[in-house]
Amino acid sequence: MSEQASPIPPSPLQSQSQLSTTTTTTMPSPAPSSADLTHFLTHPWCAALLSAPNTTLLPTPSRVPKKSTEDSFFAVTLRTGDTIPFMLSFSSPRPVAAASSQASDGVAAASSAPAPAAPAPGTSTEQVSTLFALEAGLNGYPLTAHGGLISALFDEAMEVGDAGGGGG
């Protein structure tokens, strides 16, 4: 087998006009893929979440490989068939607590709990959720995901919520 030589990256000292003539690779979109959506729609409880009113799919840029190698843990290392083949983030309205309770005779009675307060300025009534499809390549013990992975999943989900789809 013969190997082809990789093009030498431009020197940082080259002028912008020289840099603009170099070939660039188009990166995939951070928008949720149809494969991710299709996978989660096959699970009834996921389909119920994703088809709820006012649900919006969110981009996950950390699943897109980058030349800088930023986000490569989720974009490359954990994006395989035996690790996390599917991941999907979405926002939806926060559930509202029930405003009434059932009396002992089954008749609805007014709750003594006050009505939920309006959200404080600068806060959101939206919640962000991330679904991960976990496969056996992530096990620490049989049928048990590695504890370190769980920390990485929380970190990733929090970043999507904080940055609207950013990476960890």
C-alpha positions, 0 to 999 in steps of 0.5 A: 500500500502506498501512503499519500503525503498529507498537505503541509498546513500553512505557516501562521506567518503566511498572508491571509490571501495565501490562506484563503486559497487552501482547501478546507473540509466542510464540517457536518452540521451540529443540527440533530441528525435524522438518524438520532431522531429516528432512533429515539422516536422508536422508544415510546417514552422518548417519542412522547417527550419529543412529540410534546407541544412546544418541544424544540430540537437543539444543536449539539456541536460537540458531536461534530469533529473539529480540526482543532480536536476540540470536543473530540471526546464526544465527536469521535471517541464516544460516537461509535456503534458500541459507545454512544451512537445516538444523542439528542438534545431538546428544550420543552416547557417545564412541567407545571405542578398540579394546582388541585388535589383529590378529596377522599371521596374522589371529588376534586378539591381546591388545593391549599398550595399557592399558585406557582409564582411567575418566573423571575426576570432573566429565568426561563420557563424552559427545560433542556433535556439530553437523551443518550443511547448507551451501548456495552462499550461503556461498561465498567461492570456487566450491564453497568455504565462506568461511573466516570462516563456518568460524570461526562454525560452530566457535564455534556448535558449541562453544557447543552443547557447552559450554552444552547448546544455547546460542547464540554 
